[in-house]
Amino acid sequence: MVTLLGQDTGHVAALARSARRSTRRFAGGLGMAMAGEAALKERQGGDILILESFDVYADRSGLGGDLAKTAHAAYALELCDRLCPARHPDPPIFAWLDQFLTRLTAGTATAERLRIFELGLLRGLGMGPSFDRCVACGRADLADENVRFLPSAGGIYCCSCARTGDIVPGPVRQALAQLGKAGLDDGSQGGGLSLEGEMAAQCRRIVLALVREQVRGPLRSLDFIEKMTGVMSGSR
């Protein structure tokens, strides 16, 4: 069984018969994050398709040699698996995931790029948060003032419109607004965005609260990233 996100098919599940034995139909393998041309056909009496062949054009097996890259790739794929509706083609979402995996393969795993990917995915699926203006009154002249964040409302409120919700410092709100507009190249080292220390922790907390608002149940890849981060922090 494989899960695919196709430019023309959207999110689909498929049965790849004899995938481990057939070097002709699946010469490049069916590993995580591979990109290629899939030959699919309908399977009578079910929603699961038949994957007849898969010709790899982007071999990303090298991700497996880097723990952080593997974790980020697995998380991005699981997010798309959980958030993208079945059989709903969405070429911009396909391109956004493909670009993220391409840059991750060629570069390093960075917190900046991961936040940009999360926010871009939510925006592309119509779930994008508002960090530029108050959700209630529309005020955009927030500058450095503190705001309140309610993930269920999909964004921030000025303190005149909300008395509850987490306080978000102005600089953190500005960083989130910048991340929400950034391209994936901006998340690489030297790309103009830098998240460190408390700023990185605050942005991560807020974006993950938004993700969890949309994804019901645990995200296994996210649990792995959190455990990995804890181990790395404890080893310093």
Buried (B, 14 or more C-beta within 10 A) or exposed (E): EBEBBBBEBBBBBBEBEEBEEEEEBBEBBBEBBBBBEBEBEEEEEEEEBBBBBBEBEEBBBEBEEBBBBBBBBBBBBBBBBBBBEEEEBBEEBBEBBBBBBBBBBEBEBBBBBBBBBBBBBBBBBEBBBBBBBBBBEEBEEBEEEBBBBBBEBBBBBBBEBBEEBBEBBEEBBBBBBBBBBBEBBBBBEEBEBEBEEEBBEBBBEBBBBBBBBBBEEEBEBBEBBBEBBEEEEEEE
